[in-house]
């Protein structure tokens, strides 16, 4: 009798081990309760800054950029700007960047005394979700103190 019990116990252990090591079987599952939503969708546009202008103060190696805040469009979160200086004798474009409050209307940017060539200033209005639109202004540097502002234009999208 003890042999029979030992044999049954041994078979039970082997069967349990096989049951534990069996791989999981894939199953089909689905959502049975359909839900429907309704919402409106409205298109919007982030309006760019208006009337971007450039001014070079006398005897100072910097440029002053100013603009008007746009009316209409999505609410701006901030402005983001990029300044591309032609660099040392026109060899490379060191870049300066920054952010400004949504209500800002000007920024002053220094120009290197050793710059030469054409550079540009870009101003982006940043709206909800990071959407942005921009305008740019070019300038030409002969020397650090001989700087001429060029023209403003929209940045192509």
C-alpha atoms as one frame of an Amber mdcrd trajectory, in Angstrom:
protein
   0.000   0.000   0.000   2.809   2.408   0.766   4.265   1.675  -2.643   0.984
   2.525  -4.299   0.756   5.773  -2.325   4.348   6.649  -3.191   3.659   5.907
  -6.866   0.523   8.085  -6.839   2.389  10.899  -5.078   5.197  10.684  -7.628
   2.743  10.808 -10.541   1.023  13.793  -8.902   4.331  15.686  -8.682   5.206
  14.932 -12.310   1.710  15.965 -13.468   1.904  19.196 -11.411   5.291  20.056
 -12.898   3.980  19.515 -16.418   0.924  21.659 -15.706   3.109  24.523 -14.398
   5.554  24.427 -17.327   2.886  24.372 -20.077   2.992  27.539 -22.224   0.178
  30.068 -22.041  -2.369  29.792 -24.806  -3.417  32.872 -26.800  -6.984  34.048
 -26.355  -9.265  36.307 -28.281 -10.450  39.430 -26.486 -12.577  42.377 -27.512
 -14.400  45.317 -26.045 -18.046  44.476 -25.925 -19.360  47.916 -24.938 -19.139
  50.491 -27.756 -18.766  54.143 -26.742 -19.358  57.156 -28.938 -18.050  60.678
 -28.428 -18.992  64.029 -29.900 -16.889  67.145 -30.112 -16.329  70.162 -32.267
 -13.149  70.886 -34.164 -12.064  74.403 -34.974  -9.131  75.431 -37.129  -6.854
  78.194 -35.927  -3.691  79.982 -36.914  -0.870  81.522 -34.932  -0.486  85.040
 -36.339   3.089  86.275 -36.933   4.490  89.493 -35.506   3.681  92.536 -37.630
   5.887  95.370 -38.913   9.258  93.839 -37.962  11.858  96.589 -38.178  15.579
  96.918 -37.583  17.535  99.859 -36.191  21.303 100.303 -35.769  22.136 102.785
 -32.964  25.122 105.103 -33.556  28.540 104.028 -32.237  27.197 100.770 -30.797
  27.795  97.303 -32.211  24.235  96.030 -31.870  20.924  95.853 -33.666  17.547
  96.764 -32.193  14.593  94.830 -33.602  11.012  95.892 -32.917   7.566  94.755
 -34.044   3.855  95.027 -33.370   1.926  92.227 -31.753  -0.629  90.750 -34.155
  -4.344  90.937 -33.521  -6.469  87.858 -34.024  -5.363  84.287 -34.416  -4.640
  81.848 -31.621  -3.261  83.223 -28.374   0.528  83.456 -28.393   2.344  81.686
 -25.585   5.667  83.465 -26.214   8.093  84.619 -28.880  11.208  82.681 -29.836
  14.057  84.417 -31.696  17.198  83.364 -33.546  20.057  85.627 -34.549  22.467
  84.492 -37.247  25.622  86.595 -37.082  27.850  86.193 -40.183  30.680  85.434
 -37.772  34.385  86.095 -37.811  35.056  87.667 -41.198  32.053  85.850 -42.637
  33.513  82.377 -41.960  30.843  80.874 -39.731  27.403  81.672 -38.384  27.451
  81.771 -34.601  23.824  81.721 -33.519  22.173  83.383 -30.549  18.693  82.411
 -29.478  16.219  83.416 -26.838  12.617  83.572 -25.758  10.443  86.562 -24.930
   7.079  87.076 -23.270   4.016  87.052 -25.540   3.608  90.798 -24.922   7.191
  91.723 -25.957   7.694  94.163 -28.836  11.486  94.503 -29.077  14.856  92.879
 -28.497  18.452  94.166 -28.697  21.143  91.855 -30.054  24.907  92.554 -30.049
  26.868  92.073 -33.289  30.470  90.879 -33.158  33.056  93.553 -33.984  34.798
  91.065 -36.288  31.691  90.046 -38.251  31.455  90.593 -41.988  28.739  89.554
 -44.412  24.995  89.070 -44.355  23.061  87.774 -41.382  19.459  87.553 -40.322
  17.166  87.783 -37.342  14.160  85.443 -37.104  11.195  85.989 -34.818   8.651
  83.219 -34.211   5.266  83.655 -32.526   4.687  80.452 -30.549   1.091  79.386
 -29.985  -0.669  76.535 -28.204   0.893  73.126 -28.664   4.184  74.656 -29.836
   2.801  75.752 -33.230   4.761  78.701 -34.540   4.989  81.106 -37.427   7.739
  83.580 -38.126   9.158  86.610 -39.849  12.784  87.466 -40.545  14.914  90.542
 -41.134  18.248  90.598 -42.948  21.222  92.846 -42.265  24.681  93.366 -43.711
  27.864  93.880 -41.707  30.898  95.609 -43.213  32.597  95.998 -39.813  31.232
  95.773 -36.285  30.187  99.423 -36.400  29.146  99.598 -40.085  25.917  97.625
 -40.111  23.015  98.185 -42.506  19.536  96.802 -41.914  18.011  95.018 -44.896
  14.411  94.009 -45.374  11.788  91.992 -43.514   9.918  89.023 -44.967   7.805
  86.065 -43.919   9.582  82.789 -43.277   8.225  80.222 -45.746   6.337  77.350
 -44.155
